[in-house]
Amino acid sequence: MDIVFQQVLNGLTLGGIYSLVALGLTLVYGILHVPNFAHGAFYMVGAFISYTLIAKLEVNYWLAMLGAGAVVAVLAALAERLVFHPLRNESGLHPMIAAIGLLLFLEAGVQAIWGPDFLRMPTPYTGILDLGGVTAPVQRLLIIGAAFTLMLALHLFLTRTVMGSTIIAMAQNREGASLVGIDANRVAMLTFAVSGVLAAFAATLYAPINLVYPAMGHLVITKAFVIIILGGMGSVPGAILGGLIIGFAESFGAFYVSDHYKDIIAFVALVVILSFRPQGIFKGAH
């Protein structure tokens, strides 16, 4: 039974990170209706900014997370203005190609500044707790607690604030929202900024138990796309539930099947679930 609880802990850790990344991705999709492949690059940049602040400048871990969030929020908002906004009236293929170009540009920029090497981000939370026979590293507990706190904060932001309500209104009906006086340009920039913050926070939480390197966003963003397809394109609850499903599937699959195949499990889960529910778990519900 202790082994099962250990895998539950690992599943919550992975699921929390995947859900945060997928939430940012699904918010942008709700506004643009185009998958933002550059979102993985925002995740990667957030990790490198946090690494620099913590390892080089010895900034407090939480302050470094806020700093990374601020930098990536600005970067994401600029990307919306300079890359995606000029293509708003083009076909879906043009923004997708632009997003891939932005991804490659940011990766090349990071390699030019930090180099191609794998880096290890230090963390002040190195302790290990024994929770009734379950070994629980403090960093993993931190990831779980912070991830679900951020999800709750995002939910409250979207449902209890005027700015959050405008994002939902734009995602549901862009033309209708514009007719009632909502500034589409402002909402688009805000949405990209929020998605950038979520990506940077997720990267800062996960990097201490992983590695920091220029291509680190590739696998994460691929799984995030699987998650938002599972949960229903544009669905916030679906992104959270889909992230948890993939997190638990990987955790238990790696233990009971093989760690070598854990990255394939997400795609197997996608095929199985979509075979029974092609529209995803939640279809566009917010």
Residue pairs with C-beta under 8 A, 6 or more apart in sequence:
2 132
2 133
2 134
3 255
5 131
5 132
5 133
5 134
6 134
6 135
7 248
7 251
7 252
7 255
8 248
8 251
9 134
9 136
9 140
9 144
10 140
10 251
11 244
11 247
11 248
11 249
11 250
11 251
11 252
12 144
12 244
12 247
13 140
13 143
13 144
13 209
13 247
14 246
14 247
14 248
14 250
14 251
15 243
15 244
15 245
15 246
15 247
15 248
16 143
16 144
16 146
16 147
16 148
16 151
16 205
16 243
16 247
17 143
17 147
17 202
17 205
17 206
17 220
17 243
17 247
18 220
18 223
18 224
18 227
18 242
18 243
18 244
18 246
18 247
19 147
19 151
19 227
19 239
19 240
19 242
19 243
19 244
19 247
20 147
20 150
20 151
20 198
20 199
20 201
20 202
20 205
20 243
21 39
21 43
21 198
21 199
21 202
21 220
21 221
21 223
21 224
21 243
22 224
22 227
22 228
22 231
22 239
22 240
22 242
22 243
23 151
23 154
23 195
23 198
23 236
23 239
23 240
23 243
24 39
24 42
24 194
24 195
24 196
24 197
24 198
24 199
25 35
25 36
25 39
25 195
25 221
25 224
25 225
25 228
25 239
26 228
26 231
26 233
26 234
26 235
26 236
26 238
26 239
27 167
27 171
27 191
27 194
27 195
27 236
28 36
28 39
28 191
28 192
28 195
29 35
29 36
29 228
29 233
29 234
30 167
30 170
30 171
30 191
30 234
30 286
31 167
31 170
31 171
31 174
31 187
31 188
31 191
32 84
32 88
32 95
32 188
33 92
33 234
34 84
34 92
34 95
34 96
34 99
35 96
35 99
35 225
36 84
36 99
36 195
37 96
37 99
37 100
37 102
37 103
37 221
38 79
38 83
38 99
38 100
38 102
38 103
38 106
39 195
39 199
39 217
39 221
39 224
40 103
40 217
40 218
40 220
40 221
40 222
40 224
41 102
41 103
41 106
41 107
41 217
42 72
42 75
42 76
42 106
42 195
42 196
42 199
42 200
42 217
43 199
43 200
43 202
43 203
43 216
43 217
43 220
43 221
44 106
44 107
44 110
44 203
44 214
44 215
44 216
44 217
45 71
45 72
45 75
45 106
45 110
45 200
46 68
46 69
46 71
46 72
46 196
46 199
46 200
46 201
46 202
46 203
46 204
47 68
47 121
47 200
47 203
47 204
47 207
47 212
47 216
48 110
48 113
48 114
48 212
49 64
49 67
49 68
49 71
49 72
49 200
50 64
50 65
50 67
50 68
50 121
50 200
50 203
50 204
50 207
51 114
51 119
51 121
51 207
51 212
52 114
53 59
53 63
53 64
53 67
53 68
54 61
54 64
54 121
54 122
54 123
55 119
55 121
55 122
59 67
61 123
61 124
61 125
61 204
64 204
65 200
65 201
65 204
65 205
68 200
68 201
68 203
68 204
69 196
69 197
69 200
69 201
69 204
70 197
71 200
72 196
72 197
72 199
72 200
73 193
73 194
73 196
73 197
73 200
74 193
74 196
75 196
76 192
76 193
76 195
76 196
76 199
77 189
77 190
77 192
77 193
77 196
79 102
79 192
80 188
80 189
80 191
80 192
81 189
83 98
83 99
83 102
84 95
84 98
84 99
84 188
84 192
85 185
85 188
87 94
87 95
87 98
103 217
107 214
107 215
110 214
111 214
114 214
116 213
116 214
117 213
118 211
118 212
118 213
119 211
119 212
119 213
120 211
120 212
121 207
121 208
121 212
122 208
123 139
123 208
125 138
125 139
125 142
125 208
126 138
126 139
127 137
127 138
128 135
128 136
128 137
128 138
129 135
129 136
129 137
129 138
129 141
130 136
137 209
139 208
139 209
140 209
142 205
143 205
143 206
143 209
146 201
146 205
147 202
147 205
150 198
150 201
151 240
154 194
154 198
154 236
155 236
156 164
157 163
157 164
157 194
158 164
158 165
158 167
158 168
158 236
158 286
159 165
159 168
163 190
166 177
166 182
166 187
166 190
167 187
167 190
167 191
167 194
168 286
169 176
169 177
169 180
169 182
170 177
170 182
170 184
170 187
170 188
170 191
171 234
171 286
172 286
174 184
177 184
177 187
178 184
203 216
210 216
219 263
223 246
223 266
226 242
226 246
226 266
226 267
226 269
226 270
227 239
227 242
227 243
227 245
227 246
227 266
228 234
228 235
228 238
228 239
228 242
229 242
229 270
229 274
229 280
230 238
230 242
230 245
230 246
230 269
230 270
230 273
230 274
230 280
230 281
231 237
231 238
231 239
231 240
231 241
231 242
231 280
231 281
231 282
232 238
232 279
232 280
232 281
232 282
232 283
232 284
232 285
233 280
233 284
234 284
234 286
235 280
235 281
235 282
235 283
235 284
235 285
235 286
236 286
237 282
237 285
237 286
238 280
238 281
238 282
238 285
241 281
241 282
242 280
242 281
245 269
245 273
246 265
246 266
246 269
249 265
249 266
249 269
250 262
250 263
250 265
250 266
253 261
253 262
253 265
254 261
254 262
254 265
257 265
273 280
273 281
274 280
